């Protein structure tokens, strides 16, 4: 039993997860967990479906559908790899931004120092 998730929805879910991880500064931990669970993705997805399906039927339809999409999405190893790559991209982007801000602030401090010393 497999349900294909719309590629746009898949990108949206991956982006949401990756941004949350990077915003919380948990890149290393998340990548470690995702890499270590990647080989078991299909089994974990099936177990999730088995144990959570009765509860998903009780939920409102839109929430149940979204939860099913997450479960089916995490059955694929490629999803884990896509999330890891996106986390790394966002983390590198964040590091570049911090470095750029650091350079700009050093320039301002130098100008202030030069102003007071001259």
N, C-alpha and C positions, 0 to 999 in steps of 0.2 A: 504494500500500500504506500504509494508515493504521491505527494502533492507538489506540483511545480509552483514555486513562488515567482511572481512577476519580477523580472530583472530590475526594474526601477525600484520596486518595493525592497528587493534584496539589497540594493545599493543604499537605500535609505536606512535600513536596519543596521547595516555594517557601519555606515557613517555615524549613526546615533551611538552605537556601542563604542566605537573608536574615540569619538569626541568626549564621551563621558569618562573613559579611561584616562585620556590625556589631560583633561581638565582637572582630574583628581590626582594627577602626578603618580599614576600607578602603572606606568608603561612596562617596567621590568617585571613586576609581579604578574600582570595580565599576560604578557608574552610567555612567561614561564608556564603558567597554568594552561594556556591554549596549546602550546607545543607539547606539553606532557599528556594532554587529553586528546590530541588529534588522532592517535591510532584507535581510540575507543569511541570515536564520534558516532558511528552507526549504532553500536550497542547502546550507548547512552541515550541516543535519540529514541530508539525503540523502547527502552525502559521508561523514558519520560512519557512517551505516548501511552504505554500500558498503564502506568500508575496515575497519570494526570487526566486521561481521557474522561473518566467519570466526573471529575470536577469541572472540566471544560464544558461539559454539556449543561451544567447548572448556570454558568455565567451568561451574561447578555451576549447575543450573537456576534456583535462587532469585537468584543473582547475575546471571545472564544476563537474567532477566526484569526485574530492577530496572534494569539498564543499558539495556535496550530502552525502558523507560518514560522514562528520562531523555532518550534520543535522540529519541523521538517527541514528548516534551513540548517540547523545544527547537526543533522544527520550526515551532511556532506563534509568531507575533509577540506574541500576547496574553500568552504566558507571560513574555516579556521585560518587558512593561509591568507585569505583576502583581508580578514580582520587584522591579522598580525602585520601585514604589509601596510594597511591604512594607519594603524597605530604608529608604526615606524615613520611613515611619511609625516603625520601630524606632529610627532615628537621632534623630528628634524626641523620642521617648519617653526615650531615653538622655540627651539634652541637658536635658530637663526634670528628670530625676532628679538629674543633676549639679548643676543650678542650685538645686534644693531642698536637697540636701545641703550646698551652699555656704552657703546662707542659715542653715541650722541650725547649722553650725559657727561662723559669725560670731556668732550669738547666744550660743553657749557661750563664745567668746573674750571677748565683751563682759562677760558675767557674771563671768568669772575676773578680768578687768581691774578691774571695779568692786569686786570683793571685796578685791583687794589695794590699791587706791587709797583705799578708804574706811576 
